Amino acid sequence: MRAEGQAHIERIEAALALVRKFLDWDRALRRLDELNARVEDPNLWNNPKEAEAVMKERRRLDAAVTTVKDISARMADAIEFVELGEMEGDEATIDEGVAALAALAERADADKVQALLGGEADANDTFIEIHAGAGGTESQDWAEMLLRMYSRWAEKRGFKVDVIEYQAGEQAGIKSATIQVKGENAYGYAKTESGVHRLVRISPYDSSARRHTSFSSVWVFPVIDDSFEIEINPADLKIDTYRASGAGGQHVNTTDSAVRITHVPSGIIAASQQDRSQHKNREIAMGMLKSRLYEEEMRKREEAANAEHAAKSDIGWGHQIRSYVLQPYQMVKDLRTGVTSPTPSDVLDGALDPFMAAALAQRVTGEKVAVEDVD
């Protein structure tokens, strides 16, 4: 076997081993058999909500198991093809087999990420909330860049983006914005983006062309449905109504249709101005509040589980500071990954998925992701 072909085989086997470990392979096979038996039970459909949950779990588990089996079978076929070419001294056959292994290695890496998105809410839609930090127009402009970046990333993946709340800056940019990204595994892909994002650049708003540092916070939390039990005491809520900002027509800007809900014990705020109806916006804001409370509970559970392993250099979910440098000719460099891109939207394509995959691997293997201290 050529060294190149052997490298592809090792890459495939490493990806499959990680997926098997994450799934707990033997348990996954038993669970899939149980789910298949439940699906064949006609009494299951007497409870539509339970049936939907069972079918959802079955589809995800079946897809992961089928992927592992299919890649394993194709790898065995490709290895046999290469060995046959070596026995006959047929270079064309060997090259074809190695090329098949290379393509299979790429597929294994891509499918590995899909299989690792097996968290409780990874498959759900997601809210992405962006807030400009201190710094006035500079930070507000940076917040708008992040909003465009995430929106373009979502659209590029075929996800749908809805603007839930939008507060424009006084001169440029935004003070805050919330978008809902709808698509398969939207939360799983985006959740590692929670945290503080820092931009260093020569300010276009400074007549002296000085270098400025801007901060914006990004919080990502899943859209949850009635299958998640979230109890909220109405006495803990403070509900305000106000006029929506930005474009939206005469009705939107002249009535108090926007709703802001504050959960007093936690200080969490959810706001919506997406709809013309105050009732609908209240419903959307309540859904966002439940999602935030659920995400906060998940974060606390994970912090408690990993408390004994915490170290100063570790990055936890929702606690990283991602730094960017805007270089001459509008080149943006992500200091965490070293990726340099010509447009803000390209930064996410180069920086989000690799770090997400590493973080997911950390959850499975227990190995910490080492990140350079950019401060």
Buried (B, 14 or more C-beta within 10 A) or exposed (E): BBEEBBBBBEBBBBBBEBBBEBBEBEEBEEBBEEBEEBBEEEEBEEEEEEBEEBBEBBEBBBEBBEBBEEBBEBBEEBBEBBBEBBEEEEEEBBBBBBBBBBEBBEBBBEBBBBBBBBBEBBBBBBBBBBBBBEBBBBBBBBBBBBBEBBBBBBBEBEBEBEBBBBBBBEEBBBBBBBBBBBBBBBBBBBBBBBBBBBBBBEBEEEEEEEEBBBBBBBBBBBBBBEEBEBEBEEEEBEEEEEEBBBEBEEEBEEBEBBBBBBBEEEEBBBBBBBBBEBEBBBBBBBBBBBBBBBBBEBBEEBBEEBEEEEEEEBBBBBEBBBBBBBEEEEEBBBBBBEBBBEBBBBBBBBBBBEBBBBBBBBBBEEEBBEBEEBE
